[in-house]
Amino acid sequence: MVLTKDEFVSKIKEKHNNLEIDFSKEDALQIKEKTDSDRVKTLKVGNLELAGVEIRTLLGLRSADFTYTIEGDNIKFSVIGYGHGVGMSQTGADALAKQGQNYEEIIKHFYTGVEIIDM
């Protein structure tokens, strides 16, 4: 997804009208923290620090697993995957099942370190 700087600011200001950003500064946008699943947890946007999931929602990104580059008057977001990164992907589970994996293999793919036992 590519947004002009003005489009980006407008989308953020829909919820945060106190945004102040100077794109001439190197740290105008900066990923401050990532989650264990490599999604953006916190993004510095000018004078604000916003959650990655909020940025995802405000900009309409498929996932909070994104990077960005600023190229002239544009900001290019590169997004990996879909969703929130905290559970099982229905389409991913379906694809694994179609490849012949059983329920236990699929669950262990999405939830590493789990043990399935009879109770």
C-alpha positions in Angstrom: 0.0 0.0 0.0 1.3 3.4 -0.9 0.0 6.6 0.7 1.1 10.2 0.2 2.3 11.8 3.4 -0.8 14.0 3.4 -3.1 10.9 3.1 -1.2 9.2 5.9 -1.5 12.3 8.2 -5.2 12.7 7.3 -5.9 9.0 8.3 -4.1 9.3 11.6 -5.8 12.7 12.4 -9.2 11.1 12.0 -8.6 9.7 15.5 -5.7 11.7 16.8 -6.2 15.4 15.8 -3.2 16.3 18.1 -0.7 14.7 15.7 2.3 16.8 14.9 4.8 15.3 12.5 7.9 16.7 10.7 8.9 14.3 7.9 12.2 16.1 7.5 13.2 14.4 10.8 14.7 11.0 10.4 12.6 9.6 13.3 9.3 11.1 12.1 8.1 7.5 11.8 9.8 4.8 13.8 9.0 1.2 14.9 9.6 1.3 18.6 8.7 -2.3 19.6 7.7 -5.5 17.9 5.7 -8.4 19.3 7.0 -12.0 19.7 5.3 -12.8 16.4 7.2 -9.9 14.7 4.3 -7.6 14.3 4.6 -3.9 15.1 3.6 -3.4 18.7 4.4 0.3 18.9 5.0 2.9 16.1 6.2 6.4 16.8 4.3 8.8 14.6 5.6 12.3 15.1 4.7 13.2 18.7 2.5 10.1 19.2 3.2 6.5 20.0 0.5 4.3 18.6 -0.2 0.6 18.8 0.5 -1.4 15.6 -3.0 -2.8 15.6 -4.4 0.7 15.7 -2.2 1.7 12.7 -3.4 -1.4 11.0 -7.0 -0.3 11.5 -6.6 3.4 10.7 -4.7 2.6 7.5 -6.6 -0.5 6.5 -3.6 -2.8 6.5 -4.2 -6.6 6.4 -1.8 -7.1 9.3 0.3 -5.4 11.9 3.3 -7.3 10.5 4.5 -4.4 8.3 7.5 -2.4 7.3 7.5 1.0 5.6 9.7 3.1 3.5 9.5 6.8 2.9 10.1 7.6 -0.8 9.8 11.3 -1.6 6.2 12.4 -0.8 5.0 8.7 -0.4 5.0 6.2 2.4 5.1 2.6 1.1 3.8 -0.1 3.5 4.8 -3.7 2.9 2.5 -6.1 4.8 3.1 -9.8 5.5 0.1 -12.0 6.1 -3.4 -11.4 7.5 -4.9 -11.0 10.9 -3.8 -10.3 14.4 -1.2 -13.0 14.9 -2.5 -14.4 18.1 -4.5 -17.4 16.9 -5.2 -19.9 14.2 -5.7 -18.8 10.7 -8.8 -20.4 9.2 -7.4 -20.3 5.7 -4.0 -21.5 6.8 -5.6 -24.4 8.7 -7.7 -25.3 5.7 -4.6 -25.3 3.5 -2.7 -27.5 5.9 -5.7 -29.9 6.0 -5.8 -30.0 2.2 -2.1 -31.0 2.3 -3.0 -34.0 4.5 -2.2 -32.8 8.0 -4.4 -33.9 10.8 -5.9 -31.8 13.5 -3.1 -32.4 15.9 -0.4 -31.3 13.4 -2.4 -28.2 12.5 -2.9 -27.2 16.1 0.8 -27.7 16.9 1.7 -25.6 13.8 -0.2 -22.6 15.1 0.4 -23.1 18.8 4.0 -24.2 19.3 4.9 -26.0 22.4 1.4 -27.3 23.2 0.7 -30.9 24.2 -2.6 -32.6 23.3 -3.7 -35.1 25.9 -6.8 -37.2 26.6 -8.6 -36.1 29.8 
